[in-house]
Amino acid sequence: MSQKDLPGLVTKPSSRSVKATLDRLESIVAERGLTVFARFDHSDAAAAAGLRMPASHVLVFGSPRAGTPLMLANPLIALELPLRVLVWSGAAGDVFVTYADPANLAARYGIPPELVANITGLEAIVAAAL
């Protein structure tokens, strides 16, 4: 099984560089009024530890207005919130965006249908960034 085919995750290719994809994603998140909580640079942290790895960044973002009702429906979904998107470079230099499949999250945590839209917006954000 490829790392891009793990169950419960969605991986899409990007035609931009890791930095350009990440910057575009962060810009769209801000335009939609969401809060960026963190931006992790795993490859930079690896370099600081004397290790090498391809570019790998995680953008953590969300909205208490959207996330709180989900956590009230099932407190365990807090393990998945705020939402995270990984922007990473494969071995051949191609760039990918990976995130937890909102439908899978909704099913795993038994999110009521009327609240599923609180996490499915992630797909539109990624699509706009790509």
C-alpha positions as CSV (number, residue, x, y, z in Angstrom):
1,M,0.0,0.0,0.0
2,S,1.3,3.4,-1.0
3,Q,1.6,6.1,1.7
4,K,-0.8,8.1,-0.5
5,D,-3.5,5.4,-0.2
6,L,-4.0,5.1,3.5
7,P,-7.6,4.5,4.5
8,G,-9.3,7.6,6.0
9,L,-6.9,10.0,4.3
10,V,-7.2,12.0,1.1
11,T,-4.1,12.9,-0.9
12,K,-4.1,15.2,-3.9
13,P,-1.3,16.3,-6.1
14,S,-0.3,20.0,-6.3
15,S,1.2,21.7,-9.3
16,R,2.9,24.3,-7.1
17,S,5.9,24.0,-4.8
18,V,5.4,23.0,-1.2
19,K,5.9,26.6,0.0
20,A,3.5,28.0,-2.7
21,T,0.9,25.4,-1.9
22,L,1.2,26.0,1.8
23,D,1.1,29.8,1.4
24,R,-2.0,29.5,-0.9
25,L,-3.7,27.2,1.6
26,E,-3.0,29.6,4.5
27,S,-4.3,32.5,2.5
28,I,-7.6,30.7,1.7
29,V,-8.0,29.7,5.3
30,A,-7.6,33.3,6.4
31,E,-10.0,34.6,3.6
32,R,-12.7,32.2,5.0
33,G,-12.3,33.7,8.4
34,L,-10.8,30.6,10.0
35,T,-8.0,30.8,12.6
36,V,-4.5,29.4,11.8
37,F,-3.4,27.9,15.0
38,A,0.0,26.6,13.9
39,R,2.3,25.9,10.9
40,F,4.7,23.1,11.6
41,D,7.8,22.6,9.5
42,H,8.8,18.9,10.1
43,S,11.7,19.0,7.6
44,D,13.2,22.1,9.3
45,A,12.9,20.3,12.7
46,A,14.5,17.2,11.2
47,A,17.4,19.4,9.9
48,A,17.8,20.9,13.4
49,A,18.2,17.3,14.7
50,G,20.8,16.5,12.1
51,L,18.4,14.5,9.9
52,R,17.3,15.0,6.3
53,M,13.8,14.6,5.0
54,P,11.9,16.1,2.0
55,A,9.8,19.2,2.7
56,S,6.9,18.4,5.0
57,H,4.7,21.0,6.6
58,V,1.4,20.9,8.5
59,L,-1.1,23.7,8.7
60,V,-3.4,23.6,11.7
61,F,-6.6,25.6,11.5
62,G,-10.2,25.8,12.4
63,S,-13.0,27.7,14.0
64,P,-14.5,27.3,17.5
65,R,-17.9,28.1,16.0
66,A,-17.6,25.0,13.8
67,G,-15.5,22.7,16.1
68,T,-17.4,23.2,19.3
69,P,-20.7,21.6,18.2
70,L,-18.7,18.7,16.8
71,M,-17.0,18.2,20.2
72,L,-20.3,18.5,22.0
73,A,-21.7,15.7,19.8
74,N,-18.6,13.5,20.5
75,P,-15.8,14.8,22.7
76,L,-13.3,12.4,21.1
77,I,-13.3,14.2,17.8
78,A,-11.2,16.8,19.7
79,L,-8.3,14.4,18.8
80,E,-8.8,15.5,15.2
81,L,-9.5,19.2,15.8
82,P,-8.4,21.7,14.8
83,L,-8.2,20.4,11.3
84,R,-4.8,19.7,9.8
85,V,-3.5,19.6,6.3
86,L,-0.1,18.1,5.4
87,V,1.8,19.6,2.4
88,W,4.7,17.4,1.5
89,S,7.2,16.5,-1.2
90,G,7.5,13.0,-2.4
91,A,10.8,11.2,-3.2
92,A,10.6,12.4,-6.8
93,G,10.0,16.0,-5.8
94,D,6.2,16.0,-6.6
95,V,4.1,17.9,-4.1
96,F,1.0,16.5,-2.4
97,V,-1.6,17.7,0.0
98,T,-3.0,15.2,2.5
99,Y,-5.8,15.5,5.0
100,A,-8.2,13.4,7.0
101,D,-11.3,12.5,5.0
102,P,-14.2,14.5,6.5
103,A,-16.7,11.7,5.7
104,N,-14.5,9.2,7.5
105,L,-14.2,11.5,10.5
106,A,-18.0,11.9,10.6
107,A,-18.5,8.2,10.4
108,R,-15.8,7.3,12.9
109,Y,-17.1,9.8,15.5
110,G,-20.8,9.4,14.8
111,I,-21.2,13.0,13.9
112,P,-24.9,13.9,13.3
113,P,-25.8,14.7,9.7
114,E,-26.6,18.3,10.5
115,L,-23.1,18.9,11.7
116,V,-21.1,17.1,9.0
117,A,-20.9,20.4,7.0
118,N,-18.8,21.8,9.9
119,I,-15.9,19.6,8.6
120,T,-16.6,19.0,4.9
121,G,-15.6,22.6,4.1
122,L,-12.0,21.3,4.4
123,E,-12.4,19.7,0.9
124,A,-13.4,23.0,-0.7
125,I,-10.5,24.8,1.0
126,V,-8.0,22.3,-0.3
127,A,-9.6,22.3,-3.8
128,A,-9.3,26.1,-3.9
129,A,-5.6,26.0,-2.8
130,L,-4.8,23.5,-5.6
